[in-house]
Amino acid sequence: MVFEGNNKVRKKILQAVQGLTNEELNRKPANGGWSPKQILEHLSLMETLIASNVAKELKNPESPKAMKKPISISTNRIIKVEAPGRTVPSDTFKTLCEMKQELHTSRLFLLDVYDSSNKEALMKKSCKHPIFGQIPLCQWFPFVGLHEKRHLKQLKDTIESLQLKKAM
């Protein structure tokens, strides 16, 4: 199953924020960085951007073929990557319910793009990543889960730094 890893990490993300009040969810760490809400918002924005880019490249007859890349290293937080502009979260206060809905909506969009795609085209077309260069479209679906796994570590560290939960 293509989305098994994605679903596991998403479940862990939702478990990590379970029980936080809306105020706690929106609180930023004193030493800087994103609030738990901003991390969730970034994940939703990134998943939506990836789904949009894959859908766009599937329609692009000029989309280049690319070699598979070692995307699993994207979980390593030592390698810093600047969030693409359209995935930078806002400072707008949002509830946990709103954030769960945004994550659900972005996942449905990604699933829809996958389900409606030509699986052969996913292997033959690609989309550019800021670090890896051209990545075959088929790798973008598991990349979503790897990206979320990277941010799950950040989310847990943020919650711990805010002393919102005892050690997880």
C-alpha positions as CSV (number, residue, x, y, z in Angstrom):
1,M,0.0,0.0,0.0
2,V,1.5,3.3,-1.2
3,F,0.1,5.3,1.7
4,E,0.7,2.9,4.7
5,G,3.7,4.8,5.9
6,N,2.0,8.2,5.4
7,N,-1.0,7.0,7.4
8,K,1.1,5.7,10.3
9,V,3.0,9.0,10.7
10,R,-0.2,11.1,10.4
11,K,-1.7,9.1,13.2
12,K,1.3,9.8,15.4
13,I,1.1,13.5,14.5
14,L,-2.5,13.6,15.6
15,Q,-1.7,11.7,18.8
16,A,1.1,14.2,19.6
17,V,-1.3,17.1,19.6
18,Q,-4.3,15.3,21.2
19,G,-5.2,16.9,24.5
20,L,-3.6,20.3,23.7
21,T,-5.9,23.3,24.2
22,N,-6.3,25.6,21.3
23,E,-4.2,28.2,23.2
24,E,-1.4,25.6,23.7
25,L,-1.6,24.6,20.0
26,N,-1.0,28.2,19.0
27,R,1.8,29.0,21.5
28,K,5.2,29.6,20.0
29,P,8.4,28.4,21.8
30,A,10.2,31.2,23.6
31,N,13.4,30.4,21.7
32,G,11.7,30.9,18.4
33,G,10.3,28.5,15.9
34,W,6.9,27.4,14.9
35,S,4.0,26.7,17.2
36,P,2.4,23.2,17.0
37,K,-0.4,24.8,15.0
38,Q,2.1,26.2,12.5
39,I,3.8,22.8,12.1
40,L,0.4,21.2,11.3
41,E,-0.5,24.1,8.9
42,H,2.9,23.7,7.2
43,L,2.2,19.9,6.7
44,S,-1.2,20.6,5.2
45,L,0.1,23.3,2.9
46,M,3.0,21.1,1.8
47,E,0.8,18.2,1.1
48,T,-1.5,20.4,-1.0
49,L,1.4,21.9,-2.9
50,I,2.8,18.4,-3.7
51,A,-0.6,17.2,-4.8
52,S,-1.0,20.3,-7.0
53,N,2.5,19.9,-8.5
54,V,2.1,16.2,-9.3
55,A,-1.3,16.9,-10.9
56,K,0.2,19.7,-13.0
57,E,3.2,17.6,-14.1
58,L,0.9,14.7,-15.1
59,K,-0.7,17.1,-17.6
60,N,2.7,18.4,-18.8
61,P,3.8,16.6,-22.0
62,E,7.3,18.1,-21.5
63,S,7.8,16.7,-18.0
64,P,11.2,15.1,-17.9
65,K,11.9,11.5,-16.8
66,A,14.1,11.3,-13.7
67,M,16.1,8.7,-11.7
68,K,14.8,7.8,-8.3
69,K,16.4,9.8,-5.5
70,P,17.3,8.8,-1.9
71,I,14.3,10.6,-0.4
72,S,14.5,8.7,2.8
73,I,17.3,11.0,4.0
74,S,14.8,13.9,4.1
75,T,13.8,12.8,7.6
76,N,17.3,13.9,8.8
77,R,16.8,17.2,10.5
78,I,20.5,18.1,10.4
79,I,20.0,19.0,6.7
80,K,18.2,22.3,6.9
81,V,15.8,23.2,4.1
82,E,14.0,26.5,3.9
83,A,10.2,26.0,3.6
84,P,8.9,27.0,0.1
85,G,7.0,30.3,0.3
86,R,3.6,28.8,-0.2
87,T,4.1,26.4,2.7
88,V,5.1,28.9,5.3
89,P,2.4,28.9,8.0
90,S,0.5,31.9,9.1
91,D,0.3,33.5,12.6
92,T,-3.5,33.1,12.4
93,F,-5.0,31.5,15.5
94,K,-6.7,28.2,14.6
95,T,-8.3,25.5,16.6
96,L,-7.2,21.9,16.7
97,C,-10.5,20.9,15.0
98,E,-9.7,23.3,12.2
99,M,-6.2,22.0,11.8
100,K,-7.4,18.4,11.8
101,Q,-9.9,19.3,9.0
102,E,-7.1,21.0,7.0
103,L,-4.9,17.9,7.3
104,H,-7.9,15.7,6.3
105,T,-8.7,17.9,3.3
106,S,-5.0,17.9,2.1
107,R,-4.8,14.1,2.4
108,L,-8.0,13.6,0.4
109,F,-6.6,15.9,-2.3
110,L,-3.4,13.8,-2.4
111,L,-5.3,10.6,-2.5
112,D,-7.5,11.9,-5.3
113,V,-4.5,12.9,-7.4
114,Y,-3.0,9.4,-6.9
115,D,-6.2,7.5,-7.6
116,S,-6.9,9.5,-10.8
117,S,-3.3,9.2,-12.1
118,N,-1.9,7.0,-14.8
119,K,0.6,4.9,-12.8
120,E,3.0,4.6,-15.8
121,A,3.1,8.4,-16.1
122,L,4.0,8.6,-12.4
123,M,7.2,6.7,-13.3
124,K,8.0,8.7,-16.5
125,K,7.4,12.2,-15.3
126,S,9.0,14.3,-12.6
127,C,8.8,17.4,-10.4
128,K,11.7,19.5,-9.0
129,H,12.7,19.3,-5.4
130,P,15.0,22.1,-3.9
131,I,17.6,19.6,-2.7
132,F,17.2,16.4,-4.8
133,G,16.5,18.1,-8.1
134,Q,14.0,16.2,-10.4
135,I,12.2,13.5,-8.5
136,P,9.9,11.0,-10.3
137,L,6.3,11.7,-9.5
138,C,5.8,8.3,-8.0
139,Q,8.3,9.2,-5.2
140,W,6.3,12.3,-4.2
141,F,3.6,10.2,-2.5
142,P,5.9,8.5,0.0
143,F,7.9,11.8,0.3
144,V,4.8,13.3,2.0
145,G,5.1,10.7,4.8
146,L,8.8,11.2,5.1
147,H,8.3,15.0,5.3
148,E,5.7,14.5,8.0
149,K,8.0,12.1,9.9
150,R,10.7,14.8,9.9
151,H,8.2,17.3,11.3
152,L,6.9,14.9,13.8
153,K,10.2,15.1,15.6
154,Q,10.0,18.9,15.4
155,L,6.4,18.8,16.8
156,K,7.4,16.6,19.7
157,D,10.4,18.8,20.5
158,T,8.2,21.9,20.3
159,I,5.5,20.4,22.6
160,E,8.2,19.3,25.1
161,S,9.9,22.8,25.0
162,L,6.6,24.4,25.7
163,Q,6.2,21.9,28.6
164,L,2.7,21.2,27.4
165,K,3.0,17.4,28.0
166,K,5.2,15.3,30.0
167,A,7.9,13.4,28.1
168,M,6.3,11.5,25.2
